[in-house]
Amino acid sequence: MSVNSFGHLFRVTTWGESHGSALGATVDGCPPGVAVDEAMLQHWLDRRRPGTSRFTTQRREPDQVRILSGLYEGRTTGTPVQLMIENTDQRSKDYGEIADRFRPGHADITYWQKYGIRDPRGGGRSSARETAARVAAGGLARAALAALVPDLTITGYMVQMGPHRIDRARFDAAEIERNPFWVPDAQAAEDWAGYLDGLRKSGNSVGAVVELVASGVPAGLGAPVYGKLDTDLAAAMMSINAVKGVEIGEGMAAAELTGEANADEIFMGDDGRPVFSSNHAGGILGGISTGQDVVVRFAVKPTSSILKPRATITRAGEATEIVTKGRHDPCVGIRAVPVGEAMMACVLLDHLLLDRGQTGGVRGRIGPV
């Protein structure tokens, strides 16, 4: 398997399996001189870590990250940064019964069809456990962004669980860190807890929608046609386990709008810079950032590992039934929030470096000469 890297100048290669001895990421292209240490990266990993509430998998992993290379006296040297996270709470025996059977909704059957071999322990390489390495790499990207664009912030939160959506009239950013769902709506958090408890106790699962907002993104990131910022953001989000849909700005809802309603009108602000009347475009026009908030949403399917009997086949093609045992998230959308933030950080840093290489940061002038 050779496609384990993403990014252009800031390039991340992840490695490892769900039940292997360790997993991690090799990050190449990080600018030199960025202050970073393990505690800084650990902050982000702790947000994704399993077993933090009854609403996530009860696998107990500390997700302790180690920086093995690429630093000297607390700063990046410009050489590859090697990040490693040991697995400490594997229960491979939970997967003994599925070694010869394909779990519906999982990559078991496609991995076998493509490679003729698969690691059944927790899904092996296809497990969402791989995303811990992405979050570690995203922490490094955040440190570099903080040094290069200090005002840039990335915030993720859930806006939907199953059929239940937040009430945007109650949107409160302060609530995001106060509940286990990363939801900016206190009432929704309370309602969702009861709803998910019922699903969890019945052995079922549900999907979700996550929204990401990057504020303070400089205008001019991205390039036309094949180098679009939204192209790489969409690809990054779609690469996250269980993601089945991605949209930028209005996304699919744009199909319901007229051109008059959808076009974000442009004015000159008091500070001599352009301002927009709205942000239907999600901060990106023609693949290039406008300077507005970059808004991305992605839909996560229900966890496929459920305690409900499902029909399947064996490798021999025989009909059978399967119940997936083990420890699983009743809603993977919860822990997908910090993963989405990490992927956004990696893409934005990558495009910032690409822009510096192509234009040197030069911008077309708007206003009186």
N, C-alpha and C positions, 0 to 999 in steps of 0.2 A: 504494500500500500504506500503510495508516494505522495499523495496530496494531503499533506498535514500542515501546510503553511499558508498564512494569509498576510496581506500587506505588501507594499511596494518598497519604500525606503525604510519604514518602521515595520520590520518583518517578524512575525511570530510563528514559531513551529512548536506545536504541542506534541507530547509523547506520553505513553503509559496507558494502562488499562484500569478498569474499575477495581479488579481484585488482584492486580499485580503488586509488587513490593512498593512501588512509588509511581508518581506521574509528575509532569512538569512542563516547562516551556523554555525554549531557547529563543531569546529576543535579540535580533541583530538590527543595527541601525539606530539605536537610541543615542541621541546627542550626548557628547561628553560634558562632564561638569554638572550633571543633574544630581542634586542631593537626594539620597534615598537610603533607606535601611529596611531591615526585615519587619520592624514594628509598623512602618508606614504601609507596607504591603499587607500585613496581617489584618489591619483595620478593615480592608475591603473583603478579605477572605472570610472574616468572622461574620460578615453580613450574609454571605452565601452558605456558610457552614451548615451541615445537616444537624438535626436533632435539637434545634434551638426552640422549638415549640411543638405542641401536639399536632400541628397542622403540616409538619414536614416529616420526611423519613426519619426514623429513630436510629439510623446508623450513626454511631458515635465516632466521628472523626474530628480531631483537633484542627486539621488542615493547617498545620504549622509549616510555613514556607521557609525555605533556606535559600540564600543567595550564594551560589557556588563560584561565580566568576563575574568579571565585568565591572568590579568596583575597586577603588583604591581610596582609603581614608574617607569612606562615606560618600563618594561621588563616582558617577559612571565615567568610564574611561573611553567610551566609544567602541569598545570591543564587545563581543557577544555576552549577554547577561544570561546566565543559566539559573533557572528557578526550579526547585524541587520540593515536592510535597509527598511525604510518606503516607501510605495507606496503613492504618493500624486496626481497623475493625471490620475486616472482611469475614463474611460467612459463606464461603463457597459452597458448603453443603446445602444451602438453601436452593441451589440451582442444579443439584444433581439430577432431578427428575426431568429437567427440560433439555438436557444435553442432546437428546435424540428427537425432541419435539420442537416445533416452531411456535413461538408465542404470537398470537394475532396482534397486529398493531406495532410490533417490534421489527427491528432490522435483522432478526435471526435468519429469516428465509432469504432475504436479498443478499446478505453477507455470504451465506452458504452457496447460493446460486452463482455469485460472482467469483468467490475465492476457493470454494471447495473445502474451506476450513473456517471455523469460528470459535471464539472463546465464549462459552455459555455463562461464565461466572459474572453475573451482574450485567451482562451485555458486552463485556470486554471493552473494546475501543469505542463502540457505539453508545456506551453509557453516558448519562449526563454528568457522571463523576468527572469526565474530561474537562468540564467547564471550570473546575477549580483552577486549572492551569491558565485559562483565559483571564480569570479574575485577577490572578497574580500579575499577569502581563499587563492587564488594564491598569493596575495600581502603578506600575512603572510608567505607563503612558500618561496617567494623571499627574505624576510628579514632573514629567517633562513639560506637559501643557502648563502646569502652574508656574514653571520657570519662564516659559516663552510667551504665554498669554494669561497673565495673572487673573484677569477678570472672567475667564471662561469657567462656567459651571455646568455640570451634567447631573440631571435629576431624573430618576426613574420611579414609577409607581404603577400600581394596578388600577385600571379603570373599569374592568368588568371581570366577573367570575360567573361562568355559566351564563344564565340569562339575566343576571343581576348587574346593573351598571351603577356607577357613582352618580350622584346629583351634583353637577358642576356648579350649581348655585351655592353648594356647601363646601366648595373646594377650599381646603386649608392645608397649605404646604407643611405647616408645623405638625400636622397629624401623621405625616408619612412615616416618621421614625417612632411613633407612639403605639403602633399596632403591628401584629405579625404579618399583615398582608401588604405592607407598604402602600396603603390606600389613603388618599388625602380627603377622606370623608369619614368622620367619626361614626356617624349613624350606619354607613355602609359597612364599616369594620365590625360593628356589633351584629348586624344582620347576617353578614357573611360567616361569622363564627358559628352561629347556629346551623346555618345551611351546610357548611363544610363538615361540621361534626356529624351530622346525619349521614352524609355520604361516606365519611371515613369509617364510621361504625358499621355501615352496611357492606363495607369492602369495595366501594365504588370510587370513582374519581370524576373530575370535571376540568374543563378547559378555562382559559382566561385570556384577557387582553392587557398588554403592558404598554404604557406610554413613556417615551423618553423625550426630555427637552434639554437641549444644549443652549445656554444663554451666553452671550459675549463672544460668539463665533465671528471671527473677522470676515468681512466681505471678501470674496475673491478665491475661496477655496474650491477646488474642483476644476474640471476642464470639460470642454464640449465632447459630445459623441461617446467615446468609450472610456473617458476618464471622469465621468460624472461623480460628484460627491454622493448623490442619492443612489447611484448604481452600487457603489461600494458599501454604503450603509445598508441597503436592502440585502445585498449578498451576505454581509456580516451577520445580520439578524437572522436571515434564513438558515445560516449554518448552525445556529443554536439548536440543540436537541428539542424535538417536539414542535418547533415553530412551523406553521403551515401557511402563514400569510403575513405580509409586511406592507405598510402604507406610509407615505410621506405627506404631511399636512392634511388636507381634506381627504386624501386617499380615495377610496372607493366612493365616498359621499360626493366627490366632485362631479360624478356622473349625473347627479340630480340637480346641479346648479346650471344657471345660464352663464354665458360669458361675462355679462354685466356684473353678476353677483360674485363670480369667482375671481375676477381680476383685482389684484391688490393695488389700489391707486397710490400714486407716489407724490410726495410733497417735499419741499425743503424745510428742514427743521431749523429751530432758532440757533443751533450750533453749527449751521452751515452744511450739515450732512443730510442725505435723503432719509425720509421716514415714510412708512407705509400705513395705509388706512386699516389694513387687516393682514392676516397671514395665512391665507388659504393655501399658499404654495409651500408652507412648512419651512420657510427660510432658504429655499433653494429654487433658482430659476435657471433653466438651461444647463442644469448640472452644477451650477456655481452658487456658492453661498451669497446671500444678500446682506448679511449683517444682522438679520432678524433671528429670533429663536429658531433653531433647527428642531423640528418636531417629527418624531418617528413613532409608529405604533406597530406592534406585532402580536399575532394571535398564536396561542399555544394550545395544542390539542390536549384532551384528557390523558392522564397517565395510562399507558397501556397495561401496566402490571396491576391487575385487580384480583380480588378474591372472589371472582364470579366465574363459574365454569364457562369456557368458550370452546367452540369446535375448532379443531385444527388437524394437521397431518404430521406424521413422523417423516424422517428422512427416507424411509422405505416407501412412502406414499400411502401409508395406512391411515384410515380415519381414526381419530382419537379425540379426547377432551383434555383440557388443561386448566389448572388453577395456578396462577403465579403467586408463589409464596415469597417470603422475604420482607424487606422493609422498604416501603415506597411512599412517595409523596402523593397525597390525595389530590393535590393541585400543584403541578410543577411550575405554574405561573408565578408562585410566590418567590421561589429561589431563582427564577429567571430574571427578576428585576435587576439584581446586581450584575448578572451576567450580561444583560443588555447594556447596562451602563459601561461595563468594561469594554465591550465591543465598540461602542460609540467612541470611547476615549481613544482606542487604538486607531480607528479610522480617521478621526479628526487630526490626531497627531501625524499620521501618515500623510494626509493631504496638506497639512501645514508645511511639512518638510518638502513635499513635492512642489508646492507653490514657491517656496523659497529657492528651490533649485531652478525652477523655470523662469520666474519673474523677478526674483530677488526682493519680493514684497512691493514692487512698483505698482501703482494703481492709476487708472485713468482719472483725471481731474473732473470734478463736478462743481460748477459755480463760476463766478467771474474770474477771468484770467488776471 
